[in-house]
């Protein structure tokens, strides 16, 4: 799947993967309707960093969650 192009479908895939990687219990934070496609590149950059990093510490995961909250509508 090519996630380079902003779309609702790609956003949904990225947010689902982020939820899995960050072990987010409250998946309501990751509803694609709460994100603007104008912020897609920011969200994709976070996704790429997490995929590159692999295992995250609790502090790193919290930092990514804080950043996701900042880009929500």
HELIX and SHEET records of a PDB file:
HELIX    1   1 UNK A    8  UNK A   21  1                                  14    
HELIX    2   2 UNK A   27  UNK A   30  5                                   4    
HELIX    3   3 UNK A   32  UNK A   34  5                                   3    
HELIX    4   4 UNK A   37  UNK A   39  5                                   3    
HELIX    5   5 UNK A   40  UNK A   53  1                                  14    
HELIX    6   6 UNK A   58  UNK A   71  1                                  14    
END                                                                             
